[in-house]
């Protein structure tokens, strides 16, 4: 073989290798970011296998009607978590099903639910997490006993439950529930 053919073959091999490396790198970037996955791929993620630590950011919450815009939602409703963010009730779902969240309504800089009482049926609640985004429509607004945890139980539908204290009523909580917008 002459020199020109050897150089041509080596050049073609180098181009094939570079194209392969490029596609491999591109595909690995897409897989590292679950937001790019389809709804079907997200549904196949086993959420229970992902370790989530207390205080970890698990998503964001937006409620346009009361000017809440992409506020961090962190795992746990312990006071140290609620002093900086909206908290996620650890015994509720992370994405689909009943997602339970809590926040202060006064007393801290993180009193994100201070205007929760202003919500009306039909208002939108947007929850974004690594598993996707769900928009909910407010369905119910009620005062519940401070020991009534039934609103956080598992549901067959996708819903979000927001709970906060009620000023001057230490034995009651404000509970807002929204169902997934269809």
C-alpha positions in Angstrom: 0.0 0.0 0.0 1.2 3.4 -0.7 1.5 6.3 1.8 -1.6 8.1 0.6 -3.9 5.1 1.2 -2.5 4.6 4.8 -3.1 8.3 5.6 -6.6 8.1 4.2 -7.5 5.0 6.3 -6.0 6.5 9.5 -7.9 9.8 8.8 -11.2 7.9 8.4 -10.6 5.9 11.6 -9.9 9.1 13.6 -13.1 10.7 12.3 -15.2 7.6 13.2 -13.6 7.6 16.7 -14.3 11.3 17.2 -17.9 11.0 16.1 -18.4 8.0 18.5 -16.9 10.0 21.4 -19.1 13.0 20.6 -22.3 10.9 20.6 -21.3 9.0 23.7 -20.6 12.3 25.5 -23.8 13.9 24.3 -26.0 11.0 25.4 -24.3 10.8 28.9 -25.1 14.5 29.4 -28.8 14.0 28.6 -29.0 11.0 31.1 -27.4 13.0 33.9 -30.3 15.5 33.7 -33.6 13.7 34.4 -35.6 16.9 33.5 -34.8 15.9 29.8 -36.3 12.5 30.2 -39.8 11.7 28.9 -42.7 11.2 31.2 -42.5 7.4 30.6 -38.8 7.4 31.5 -39.5 9.5 34.7 -42.2 7.0 35.7 -39.7 4.2 35.5 -37.3 5.9 38.0 -37.6 4.1 41.3 -37.8 7.1 43.7 -37.3 4.9 46.7 -33.8 4.0 45.5 -32.7 7.6 45.5 -31.2 8.7 48.9 -32.7 12.0 50.0 -31.2 13.6 53.1 -32.9 16.0 55.5 -32.6 19.5 54.1 -31.9 18.4 50.6 -33.5 20.5 47.9 -36.1 18.3 46.2 -37.8 20.8 44.0 -39.4 24.3 43.8 -42.8 25.6 44.4 -44.6 28.5 42.6 -48.0 29.9 43.4 -48.6 32.9 41.1 -51.7 34.1 42.8 -49.7 34.9 46.0 -46.4 35.7 44.5 -44.5 32.6 45.4 -41.9 32.1 42.6 -39.6 29.0 42.4 -39.1 28.8 46.2 -36.9 25.8 47.2 -38.7 22.8 48.7 -36.4 20.8 51.0 -36.8 17.4 52.6 -38.2 17.5 56.2 -40.5 19.8 58.1 -38.1 20.2 61.0 -37.8 23.8 62.3 -34.3 24.3 61.0 -35.5 23.3 57.5 -38.6 25.5 57.7 -36.6 28.5 58.8 -35.1 28.7 55.3 -37.4 26.9 52.9 -40.7 25.2 52.3 -40.5 21.7 53.8 -41.7 18.3 52.5 -43.4 15.9 54.8 -41.1 12.9 54.6 -44.0 10.4 54.8 -45.7 11.8 51.7 -44.8 11.3 48.0 -42.0 13.1 46.3 -43.7 13.6 43.0 -46.8 11.6 42.0 -49.6 10.9 44.5 -50.1 13.2 47.5 -47.2 15.6 47.9 -47.3 17.2 51.4 -45.6 20.6 52.0 -45.4 23.0 54.9 -44.1 26.5 55.6 -44.4 29.2 58.2 -46.9 32.0 57.9 -45.0 34.4 60.2 -42.1 34.7 62.5 -39.2 34.0 60.1 -37.9 35.3 56.8 -39.1 32.0 55.3 -42.8 32.6 55.9 -43.7 31.6 52.4 -47.2 30.5 53.3 -48.2 33.9 54.9 -50.7 34.6 52.1 -51.9 31.0 51.7 -55.3 32.1 53.1 -55.8 34.3 50.0 -55.9 31.4 47.6 -59.2 30.7 45.9 -60.5 27.5 44.2 -59.1 27.4 40.7 -55.8 29.1 41.5 -52.7 27.3 40.1 -49.8 25.7 42.1 -46.7 24.6 40.2 -44.4 22.0 41.7 -41.1 21.2 39.9 -38.8 18.4 40.9 -36.1 16.3 39.3 -39.0 14.0 38.2 -40.8 16.6 36.2 -43.4 19.4 36.7 -47.0 19.1 37.8 -49.5 22.0 37.8 -52.3 21.7 40.3 -55.6 23.5 40.6 -56.7 24.5 44.1 -59.7 22.3 45.0 -60.1 22.9 48.8 -59.2 25.4 51.5 -60.0 24.4 55.0 -59.1 24.8 58.6 -58.1 21.5 60.2 -57.2 20.3 63.7 -53.4 20.6 64.3 -53.3 16.8 64.9 -55.3 15.8 61.8 -52.8 14.2 59.5 -55.5 12.5 57.3 -55.0 15.1 54.6 -51.4 13.8 54.1 -52.5 10.2 53.5 -51.8 8.5 50.1 -54.2 9.2 47.3 -54.9 7.6 44.0 -54.8 10.9 42.2 -51.9 13.4 42.0 -52.5 16.2 44.5 -50.5 18.6 46.6 -51.3 19.4 50.2 -50.1 22.7 51.7 -50.3 23.2 55.5 -49.4 26.1 57.7 -50.4 27.5 61.1 -53.2 30.0 61.6 -52.3 33.1 63.5 -54.1 33.3 66.9 -55.4 29.7 66.5 -52.7 27.4 67.8 -54.9 24.3 67.7 -55.8 24.8 64.0 -53.9 24.6 60.7 -54.8 26.0 57.3 -54.8 23.2 54.7 -54.9 23.8 50.9 -55.2 21.0 48.5 -54.8 21.1 44.8 -55.4 18.3 42.2 -53.4 17.9 39.0 -54.5 20.1 36.2 -55.8 18.0 33.3 
